[in-house]
Amino acid sequence: MSQWPSTKAKRVFSALQRMGWSIKRQSGSHITLSRPGWADVVFAFHENVEIGPRMLARLAKATGLRPQDL
């Protein structure tokens, strides 16, 4: 079983902002996030969409997100 639970995009986005990710630019629902020392990441989810365990794992790899950050 995955260590990542399915989670609403709004909750993931809030966790990323608490970790120091900030909005660099936005085009529609595609938000480019930046954080010093990390490559930019595109966050393209609507607030009430459930993000599954696989996508959370991919996002975690790119952002340093951990399950306890949610």
PyMOL Python script that loads the backbone (N, CA, C, O; Angstrom):
from pymol import cmd

cmd.read_pdbstr("""\
ATOM      1  N   MET A   1       0.846  -1.197   0.000  1.00  0.00           N
ATOM      2  CA  MET A   1       0.000   0.000   0.000  1.00  0.00           C
ATOM      3  C   MET A   1       0.879   1.245   0.000  1.00  0.00           C
ATOM      4  O   MET A   1       1.927   1.273   0.646  1.00  0.00           O
ATOM      5  N   SER A   2       0.456   2.254  -0.716  1.00  0.00           N
ATOM      6  CA  SER A   2       1.205   3.492  -0.819  1.00  0.00           C
ATOM      7  C   SER A   2       1.128   4.290   0.476  1.00  0.00           C
ATOM      8  O   SER A   2       0.132   4.233   1.198  1.00  0.00           O
ATOM      9  N   GLN A   3       2.188   5.030   0.759  1.00  0.00           N
ATOM     10  CA  GLN A   3       2.175   5.883   1.941  1.00  0.00           C
ATOM     11  C   GLN A   3       1.408   7.176   1.692  1.00  0.00           C
ATOM     12  O   GLN A   3       1.162   7.949   2.618  1.00  0.00           O
ATOM     13  N   TRP A   4       1.032   7.404   0.439  1.00  0.00           N
ATOM     14  CA  TRP A   4       0.311   8.615   0.065  1.00  0.00           C
ATOM     15  C   TRP A   4      -1.186   8.361   0.001  1.00  0.00           C
ATOM     16  O   TRP A   4      -1.618   7.474  -0.736  1.00  0.00           O
ATOM     17  N   PRO A   5      -1.993   9.109   0.749  1.00  0.00           N
ATOM     18  CA  PRO A   5      -3.449   8.993   0.629  1.00  0.00           C
ATOM     19  C   PRO A   5      -3.941   9.892  -0.502  1.00  0.00           C
ATOM     20  O   PRO A   5      -3.265  10.858  -0.856  1.00  0.00           O
ATOM     21  N   SER A   6      -5.088   9.596  -1.065  1.00  0.00           N
ATOM     22  CA  SER A   6      -5.690  10.515  -2.031  1.00  0.00           C
ATOM     23  C   SER A   6      -6.040  11.790  -1.281  1.00  0.00           C
ATOM     24  O   SER A   6      -6.569  11.739  -0.170  1.00  0.00           O
ATOM     25  N   THR A   7      -5.748  12.921  -1.881  1.00  0.00           N
ATOM     26  CA  THR A   7      -5.922  14.200  -1.195  1.00  0.00           C
ATOM     27  C   THR A   7      -6.440  15.248  -2.161  1.00  0.00           C
ATOM     28  O   THR A   7      -6.128  15.207  -3.351  1.00  0.00           O
ATOM     29  N   LYS A   8      -7.217  16.171  -1.665  1.00  0.00           N
ATOM     30  CA  LYS A   8      -7.721  17.282  -2.490  1.00  0.00           C
ATOM     31  C   LYS A   8      -6.560  18.182  -2.900  1.00  0.00           C
ATOM     32  O   LYS A   8      -5.623  18.394  -2.130  1.00  0.00           O
ATOM     33  N   ALA A   9      -6.633  18.703  -4.114  1.00  0.00           N
ATOM     34  CA  ALA A   9      -5.576  19.560  -4.657  1.00  0.00           C
ATOM     35  C   ALA A   9      -5.382  20.810  -3.803  1.00  0.00           C
ATOM     36  O   ALA A   9      -4.255  21.281  -3.650  1.00  0.00           O
ATOM     37  N   LYS A  10      -6.452  21.345  -3.253  1.00  0.00           N
ATOM     38  CA  LYS A  10      -6.370  22.544  -2.418  1.00  0.00           C
ATOM     39  C   LYS A  10      -5.450  22.301  -1.219  1.00  0.00           C
ATOM     40  O   LYS A  10      -4.663  23.172  -0.849  1.00  0.00           O
ATOM     41  N   ARG A  11      -5.552  21.133  -0.623  1.00  0.00           N
ATOM     42  CA  ARG A  11      -4.736  20.787   0.545  1.00  0.00           C
ATOM     43  C   ARG A  11      -3.259  20.627   0.162  1.00  0.00           C
ATOM     44  O   ARG A  11      -2.372  21.057   0.900  1.00  0.00           O
ATOM     45  N   VAL A  12      -3.007  20.014  -0.983  1.00  0.00           N
ATOM     46  CA  VAL A  12      -1.630  19.827  -1.463  1.00  0.00           C
ATOM     47  C   VAL A  12      -1.004  21.181  -1.776  1.00  0.00           C
ATOM     48  O   VAL A  12       0.141  21.441  -1.405  1.00  0.00           O
ATOM     49  N   PHE A  13      -1.754  22.040  -2.457  1.00  0.00           N
ATOM     50  CA  PHE A  13      -1.253  23.365  -2.816  1.00  0.00           C
ATOM     51  C   PHE A  13      -0.913  24.168  -1.557  1.00  0.00           C
ATOM     52  O   PHE A  13       0.115  24.843  -1.514  1.00  0.00           O
ATOM     53  N   SER A  14      -1.755  24.101  -0.551  1.00  0.00           N
ATOM     54  CA  SER A  14      -1.496  24.807   0.708  1.00  0.00           C
ATOM     55  C   SER A  14      -0.233  24.280   1.385  1.00  0.00           C
ATOM     56  O   SER A  14       0.557  25.054   1.926  1.00  0.00           O
ATOM     57  N   ALA A  15      -0.048  22.966   1.353  1.00  0.00           N
ATOM     58  CA  ALA A  15       1.148  22.370   1.957  1.00  0.00           C
ATOM     59  C   ALA A  15       2.408  22.831   1.233  1.00  0.00           C
ATOM     60  O   ALA A  15       3.423  23.111   1.871  1.00  0.00           O
ATOM     61  N   LEU A  16       2.348  22.911  -0.086  1.00  0.00           N
ATOM     62  CA  LEU A  16       3.503  23.373  -0.862  1.00  0.00           C
ATOM     63  C   LEU A  16       3.838  24.824  -0.527  1.00  0.00           C
ATOM     64  O   LEU A  16       5.011  25.182  -0.426  1.00  0.00           O
ATOM     65  N   GLN A  17       2.828  25.650  -0.355  1.00  0.00           N
ATOM     66  CA  GLN A  17       3.078  27.049  -0.005  1.00  0.00           C
ATOM     67  C   GLN A  17       3.683  27.164   1.390  1.00  0.00           C
ATOM     68  O   GLN A  17       4.557  28.003   1.611  1.00  0.00           O
ATOM     69  N   ARG A  18       3.239  26.345   2.327  1.00  0.00           N
ATOM     70  CA  ARG A  18       3.831  26.346   3.675  1.00  0.00           C
ATOM     71  C   ARG A  18       5.299  25.927   3.639  1.00  0.00           C
ATOM     72  O   ARG A  18       6.097  26.361   4.469  1.00  0.00           O
ATOM     73  N   MET A  19       5.650  25.073   2.663  1.00  0.00           N
ATOM     74  CA  MET A  19       7.033  24.603   2.528  1.00  0.00           C
ATOM     75  C   MET A  19       7.942  25.641   1.876  1.00  0.00           C
ATOM     76  O   MET A  19       9.158  25.451   1.838  1.00  0.00           O
ATOM     77  N   GLY A  20       7.387  26.715   1.372  1.00  0.00           N
ATOM     78  CA  GLY A  20       8.209  27.754   0.768  1.00  0.00           C
ATOM     79  C   GLY A  20       8.058  27.900  -0.734  1.00  0.00           C
ATOM     80  O   GLY A  20       8.742  28.724  -1.341  1.00  0.00           O
ATOM     81  N   TRP A  21       7.176  27.116  -1.352  1.00  0.00           N
ATOM     82  CA  TRP A  21       6.926  27.254  -2.786  1.00  0.00           C
ATOM     83  C   TRP A  21       6.045  28.476  -2.990  1.00  0.00           C
ATOM     84  O   TRP A  21       5.093  28.689  -2.239  1.00  0.00           O
ATOM     85  N   SER A  22       6.352  29.267  -3.988  1.00  0.00           N
ATOM     86  CA  SER A  22       5.553  30.454  -4.282  1.00  0.00           C
ATOM     87  C   SER A  22       5.160  30.459  -5.756  1.00  0.00           C
ATOM     88  O   SER A  22       5.792  29.807  -6.588  1.00  0.00           O
ATOM     89  N   ILE A  23       4.112  31.200  -6.056  1.00  0.00           N
ATOM     90  CA  ILE A  23       3.619  31.283  -7.428  1.00  0.00           C
ATOM     91  C   ILE A  23       4.544  32.177  -8.236  1.00  0.00           C
ATOM     92  O   ILE A  23       4.749  33.345  -7.902  1.00  0.00           O
ATOM     93  N   LYS A  24       5.094  31.623  -9.289  1.00  0.00           N
ATOM     94  CA  LYS A  24       5.959  32.390 -10.188  1.00  0.00           C
ATOM     95  C   LYS A  24       5.122  33.032 -11.282  1.00  0.00           C
ATOM     96  O   LYS A  24       5.302  34.203 -11.614  1.00  0.00           O
ATOM     97  N   ARG A  25       4.196  32.241 -11.841  1.00  0.00           N
ATOM     98  CA  ARG A  25       3.266  32.751 -12.853  1.00  0.00           C
ATOM     99  C   ARG A  25       2.083  31.791 -12.939  1.00  0.00           C
ATOM    100  O   ARG A  25       2.135  30.658 -12.459  1.00  0.00           O
ATOM    101  N   GLN A  26       1.026  32.278 -13.562  1.00  0.00           N
ATOM    102  CA  GLN A  26      -0.174  31.463 -13.715  1.00  0.00           C
ATOM    103  C   GLN A  26      -0.785  31.716 -15.074  1.00  0.00           C
ATOM    104  O   GLN A  26      -0.856  32.855 -15.535  1.00  0.00           O
ATOM    105  N   SER A  27      -1.228  30.644 -15.715  1.00  0.00           N
ATOM    106  CA  SER A  27      -1.927  30.733 -16.984  1.00  0.00           C
ATOM    107  C   SER A  27      -3.133  29.800 -16.889  1.00  0.00           C
ATOM    108  O   SER A  27      -2.998  28.588 -17.058  1.00  0.00           O
ATOM    109  N   GLY A  28      -4.290  30.356 -16.623  1.00  0.00           N
ATOM    110  CA  GLY A  28      -5.486  29.542 -16.417  1.00  0.00           C
ATOM    111  C   GLY A  28      -5.340  28.740 -15.133  1.00  0.00           C
ATOM    112  O   GLY A  28      -5.073  29.305 -14.073  1.00  0.00           O
ATOM    113  N   SER A  29      -5.513  27.423 -15.223  1.00  0.00           N
ATOM    114  CA  SER A  29      -5.387  26.586 -14.036  1.00  0.00           C
ATOM    115  C   SER A  29      -3.966  26.044 -13.862  1.00  0.00           C
ATOM    116  O   SER A  29      -3.700  25.304 -12.915  1.00  0.00           O
ATOM    117  N   HIS A  30      -3.060  26.404 -14.761  1.00  0.00           N
ATOM    118  CA  HIS A  30      -1.674  25.961 -14.658  1.00  0.00           C
ATOM    119  C   HIS A  30      -0.862  26.995 -13.878  1.00  0.00           C
ATOM    120  O   HIS A  30      -0.676  28.127 -14.324  1.00  0.00           O
ATOM    121  N   ILE A  31      -0.392  26.585 -12.720  1.00  0.00           N
ATOM    122  CA  ILE A  31       0.377  27.470 -11.855  1.00  0.00           C
ATOM    123  C   ILE A  31       1.815  26.977 -11.826  1.00  0.00           C
ATOM    124  O   ILE A  31       2.067  25.812 -11.519  1.00  0.00           O
ATOM    125  N   THR A  32       2.757  27.854 -12.143  1.00  0.00           N
ATOM    126  CA  THR A  32       4.169  27.511 -12.059  1.00  0.00           C
ATOM    127  C   THR A  32       4.665  27.953 -10.697  1.00  0.00           C
ATOM    128  O   THR A  32       4.592  29.131 -10.347  1.00  0.00           O
ATOM    129  N   LEU A  33       5.175  26.990  -9.929  1.00  0.00           N
ATOM    130  CA  LEU A  33       5.678  27.262  -8.588  1.00  0.00           C
ATOM    131  C   LEU A  33       7.193  27.295  -8.608  1.00  0.00           C
ATOM    132  O   LEU A  33       7.829  26.555  -9.358  1.00  0.00           O
ATOM    133  N   SER A  34       7.768  28.151  -7.785  1.00  0.00           N
ATOM    134  CA  SER A  34       9.229  28.202  -7.693  1.00  0.00           C
ATOM    135  C   SER A  34       9.642  28.218  -6.228  1.00  0.00           C
ATOM    136  O   SER A  34       8.893  28.645  -5.349  1.00  0.00           O
ATOM    137  N   ARG A  35      10.859  27.740  -5.996  1.00  0.00           N
ATOM    138  CA  ARG A  35      11.460  27.717  -4.667  1.00  0.00           C
ATOM    139  C   ARG A  35      12.970  27.725  -4.874  1.00  0.00           C
ATOM    140  O   ARG A  35      13.485  26.955  -5.684  1.00  0.00           O
ATOM    141  N   PRO A  36      13.679  28.577  -4.158  1.00  0.00           N
ATOM    142  CA  PRO A  36      15.137  28.621  -4.326  1.00  0.00           C
ATOM    143  C   PRO A  36      15.779  27.241  -4.131  1.00  0.00           C
ATOM    144  O   PRO A  36      15.472  26.527  -3.177  1.00  0.00           O
ATOM    145  N   GLY A  37      16.668  26.889  -5.049  1.00  0.00           N
ATOM    146  CA  GLY A  37      17.371  25.611  -4.955  1.00  0.00           C
ATOM    147  C   GLY A  37      16.643  24.449  -5.614  1.00  0.00           C
ATOM    148  O   GLY A  37      17.165  23.335  -5.635  1.00  0.00           O
ATOM    149  N   TRP A  38      15.453  24.680  -6.149  1.00  0.00           N
ATOM    150  CA  TRP A  38      14.647  23.630  -6.779  1.00  0.00           C
ATOM    151  C   TRP A  38      14.273  24.071  -8.191  1.00  0.00           C
ATOM    152  O   TRP A  38      14.210  25.264  -8.486  1.00  0.00           O
ATOM    153  N   ALA A  39      14.029  23.103  -9.046  1.00  0.00           N
ATOM    154  CA  ALA A  39      13.520  23.401 -10.386  1.00  0.00           C
ATOM    155  C   ALA A  39      12.054  23.816 -10.277  1.00  0.00           C
ATOM    156  O   ALA A  39      11.344  23.367  -9.377  1.00  0.00           O
ATOM    157  N   ASP A  40      11.603  24.671 -11.193  1.00  0.00           N
ATOM    158  CA  ASP A  40      10.197  25.091 -11.206  1.00  0.00           C
ATOM    159  C   ASP A  40       9.292  23.885 -11.436  1.00  0.00           C
ATOM    160  O   ASP A  40       9.667  22.929 -12.115  1.00  0.00           O
ATOM    161  N   VAL A  41       8.103  23.949 -10.862  1.00  0.00           N
ATOM    162  CA  VAL A  41       7.126  22.858 -10.966  1.00  0.00           C
ATOM    163  C   VAL A  41       5.801  23.445 -11.425  1.00  0.00           C
ATOM    164  O   VAL A  41       5.384  24.498 -10.944  1.00  0.00           O
ATOM    165  N   VAL A  42       5.138  22.763 -12.360  1.00  0.00           N
ATOM    166  CA  VAL A  42       3.819  23.199 -12.813  1.00  0.00           C
ATOM    167  C   VAL A  42       2.766  22.416 -12.037  1.00  0.00           C
ATOM    168  O   VAL A  42       2.762  21.185 -12.041  1.00  0.00           O
ATOM    169  N   PHE A  43       1.879  23.142 -11.376  1.00  0.00           N
ATOM    170  CA  PHE A  43       0.781  22.559 -10.616  1.00  0.00           C
ATOM    171  C   PHE A  43      -0.483  22.833 -11.405  1.00  0.00           C
ATOM    172  O   PHE A  43      -0.903  23.986 -11.511  1.00  0.00           O
ATOM    173  N   ALA A  44      -1.103  21.796 -11.966  1.00  0.00           N
ATOM    174  CA  ALA A  44      -2.238  21.979 -12.881  1.00  0.00           C
ATOM    175  C   ALA A  44      -3.482  21.239 -12.414  1.00  0.00           C
ATOM    176  O   ALA A  44      -4.045  20.430 -13.151  1.00  0.00           O
ATOM    177  N   PHE A  45      -3.905  21.517 -11.195  1.00  0.00           N
ATOM    178  CA  PHE A  45      -5.077  20.843 -10.637  1.00  0.00           C
ATOM    179  C   PHE A  45      -6.079  21.876 -10.150  1.00  0.00           C
ATOM    180  O   PHE A  45      -5.698  22.946  -9.676  1.00  0.00           O
ATOM    181  N   HIS A  46      -7.357  21.554 -10.268  1.00  0.00           N
ATOM    182  CA  HIS A  46      -8.400  22.406  -9.731  1.00  0.00           C
ATOM    183  C   HIS A  46      -8.574  22.088  -8.255  1.00  0.00           C
ATOM    184  O   HIS A  46      -8.290  20.970  -7.825  1.00  0.00           O
ATOM    185  N   GLU A  47      -9.037  23.055  -7.477  1.00  0.00           N
ATOM    186  CA  GLU A  47      -9.099  22.945  -6.017  1.00  0.00           C
ATOM    187  C   GLU A  47      -9.752  21.678  -5.492  1.00  0.00           C
ATOM    188  O   GLU A  47      -9.213  21.052  -4.579  1.00  0.00           O
ATOM    189  N   ASN A  48     -10.883  21.282  -6.032  1.00  0.00           N
ATOM    190  CA  ASN A  48     -11.638  20.167  -5.465  1.00  0.00           C
ATOM    191  C   ASN A  48     -11.347  18.822  -6.106  1.00  0.00           C
ATOM    192  O   ASN A  48     -12.048  17.847  -5.838  1.00  0.00           O
ATOM    193  N   VAL A  49     -10.329  18.754  -6.945  1.00  0.00           N
ATOM    194  CA  VAL A  49      -9.952  17.494  -7.597  1.00  0.00           C
ATOM    195  C   VAL A  49      -9.142  16.652  -6.626  1.00  0.00           C
ATOM    196  O   VAL A  49      -8.259  17.160  -5.935  1.00  0.00           O
ATOM    197  N   GLU A  50      -9.449  15.362  -6.578  1.00  0.00           N
ATOM    198  CA  GLU A  50      -8.667  14.430  -5.757  1.00  0.00           C
ATOM    199  C   GLU A  50      -7.395  14.060  -6.514  1.00  0.00           C
ATOM    200  O   GLU A  50      -7.451  13.665  -7.679  1.00  0.00           O
ATOM    201  N   ILE A  51      -6.261  14.190  -5.852  1.00  0.00           N
ATOM    202  CA  ILE A  51      -4.996  13.769  -6.437  1.00  0.00           C
ATOM    203  C   ILE A  51      -4.669  12.402  -5.842  1.00  0.00           C
ATOM    204  O   ILE A  51      -4.610  12.244  -4.622  1.00  0.00           O
ATOM    205  N   GLY A  52      -4.461  11.430  -6.701  1.00  0.00           N
ATOM    206  CA  GLY A  52      -4.221  10.062  -6.260  1.00  0.00           C
ATOM    207  C   GLY A  52      -2.795   9.834  -5.772  1.00  0.00           C
ATOM    208  O   GLY A  52      -1.933  10.700  -5.920  1.00  0.00           O
ATOM    209  N   PRO A  53      -2.555   8.666  -5.190  1.00  0.00           N
ATOM    210  CA  PRO A  53      -1.244   8.341  -4.624  1.00  0.00           C
ATOM    211  C   PRO A  53      -0.094   8.400  -5.620  1.00  0.00           C
ATOM    212  O   PRO A  53       0.989   8.872  -5.275  1.00  0.00           O
ATOM    213  N   ARG A  54      -0.302   7.935  -6.837  1.00  0.00           N
ATOM    214  CA  ARG A  54       0.786   7.949  -7.831  1.00  0.00           C
ATOM    215  C   ARG A  54       1.198   9.361  -8.196  1.00  0.00           C
ATOM    216  O   ARG A  54       2.389   9.669  -8.262  1.00  0.00           O
ATOM    217  N   MET A  55       0.216  10.223  -8.432  1.00  0.00           N
ATOM    218  CA  MET A  55       0.529  11.603  -8.792  1.00  0.00           C
ATOM    219  C   MET A  55       1.157  12.334  -7.606  1.00  0.00           C
ATOM    220  O   MET A  55       2.053  13.157  -7.793  1.00  0.00           O
ATOM    221  N   LEU A  56       0.702  12.046  -6.403  1.00  0.00           N
ATOM    222  CA  LEU A  56       1.312  12.661  -5.224  1.00  0.00           C
ATOM    223  C   LEU A  56       2.770  12.242  -5.079  1.00  0.00           C
ATOM    224  O   LEU A  56       3.615  13.055  -4.704  1.00  0.00           O
ATOM    225  N   ALA A  57       3.069  10.984  -5.372  1.00  0.00           N
ATOM    226  CA  ALA A  57       4.448  10.503  -5.298  1.00  0.00           C
ATOM    227  C   ALA A  57       5.326  11.223  -6.315  1.00  0.00           C
ATOM    228  O   ALA A  57       6.464  11.579  -6.011  1.00  0.00           O
ATOM    229  N   ARG A  58       4.804  11.438  -7.523  1.00  0.00           N
ATOM    230  CA  ARG A  58       5.559  12.177  -8.545  1.00  0.00           C
ATOM    231  C   ARG A  58       5.781  13.623  -8.130  1.00  0.00           C
ATOM    232  O   ARG A  58       6.873  14.168  -8.294  1.00  0.00           O
ATOM    233  N   LEU A  59       4.743  14.233  -7.596  1.00  0.00           N
ATOM    234  CA  LEU A  59       4.833  15.613  -7.146  1.00  0.00           C
ATOM    235  C   LEU A  59       5.818  15.729  -5.979  1.00  0.00           C
ATOM    236  O   LEU A  59       6.570  16.699  -5.889  1.00  0.00           O
ATOM    237  N   ALA A  60       5.807  14.756  -5.107  1.00  0.00           N
ATOM    238  CA  ALA A  60       6.720  14.747  -3.965  1.00  0.00           C
ATOM    239  C   ALA A  60       8.180  14.674  -4.412  1.00  0.00           C
ATOM    240  O   ALA A  60       9.055  15.317  -3.832  1.00  0.00           O
ATOM    241  N   LYS A  61       8.419  13.892  -5.433  1.00  0.00           N
ATOM    242  CA  LYS A  61       9.786  13.757  -5.954  1.00  0.00           C
ATOM    243  C   LYS A  61      10.304  15.090  -6.486  1.00  0.00           C
ATOM    244  O   LYS A  61      11.483  15.409  -6.332  1.00  0.00           O
ATOM    245  N   ALA A  62       9.428  15.860  -7.109  1.00  0.00           N
ATOM    246  CA  ALA A  62       9.815  17.127  -7.701  1.00  0.00           C
ATOM    247  C   ALA A  62       9.861  18.281  -6.701  1.00  0.00           C
ATOM    248  O   ALA A  62      10.557  19.271  -6.926  1.00  0.00           O
ATOM    249  N   THR A  63       9.114  18.154  -5.586  1.00  0.00           N
ATOM    250  CA  THR A  63       8.974  19.278  -4.664  1.00  0.00           C
ATOM    251  C   THR A  63       9.517  19.037  -3.257  1.00  0.00           C
ATOM    252  O   THR A  63       9.694  19.986  -2.494  1.00  0.00           O
ATOM    253  N   GLY A  64       9.782  17.788  -2.909  1.00  0.00           N
ATOM    254  CA  GLY A  64      10.230  17.495  -1.549  1.00  0.00           C
ATOM    255  C   GLY A  64       9.088  17.329  -0.572  1.00  0.00           C
ATOM    256  O   GLY A  64       9.310  17.282   0.638  1.00  0.00           O
ATOM    257  N   LEU A  65       7.870  17.240  -1.076  1.00  0.00           N
ATOM    258  CA  LEU A  65       6.685  17.059  -0.239  1.00  0.00           C
ATOM    259  C   LEU A  65       6.749  15.715   0.460  1.00  0.00           C
ATOM    260  O   LEU A  65       7.172  14.720  -0.128  1.00  0.00           O
ATOM    261  N   ARG A  66       6.328  15.686   1.723  1.00  0.00           N
ATOM    262  CA  ARG A  66       6.279  14.435   2.502  1.00  0.00           C
ATOM    263  C   ARG A  66       4.848  14.226   3.003  1.00  0.00           C
ATOM    264  O   ARG A  66       4.102  15.194   3.151  1.00  0.00           O
ATOM    265  N   PRO A  67       4.455  12.976   3.268  1.00  0.00           N
ATOM    266  CA  PRO A  67       3.080  12.729   3.745  1.00  0.00           C
ATOM    267  C   PRO A  67       2.730  13.534   4.997  1.00  0.00           C
ATOM    268  O   PRO A  67       1.589  13.971   5.141  1.00  0.00           O
ATOM    269  N   GLN A  68       3.678  13.736   5.896  1.00  0.00           N
ATOM    270  CA  GLN A  68       3.381  14.481   7.110  1.00  0.00           C
ATOM    271  C   GLN A  68       3.201  15.986   6.856  1.00  0.00           C
ATOM    272  O   GLN A  68       2.696  16.699   7.723  1.00  0.00           O
ATOM    273  N   ASP A  69       3.610  16.470   5.682  1.00  0.00           N
ATOM    274  CA  ASP A  69       3.394  17.883   5.335  1.00  0.00           C
ATOM    275  C   ASP A  69       1.940  18.180   5.025  1.00  0.00           C
ATOM    276  O   ASP A  69       1.500  19.326   5.122  1.00  0.00           O
ATOM    277  N   LEU A  70       1.193  17.150   4.650  1.00  0.00           N
ATOM    278  CA  LEU A  70      -0.221  17.342   4.328  1.00  0.00           C
ATOM    279  C   LEU A  70      -0.983  17.484   5.612  1.00  0.00           C
ATOM    280  O   LEU A  70      -2.201  17.657   5.591  1.00  0.00           O
TER     281      LEU A  70
END
""", "prot")
cmd.dss("prot")
cmd.show_as("cartoon", "prot")
cmd.util.cbc("prot")
cmd.orient("prot")
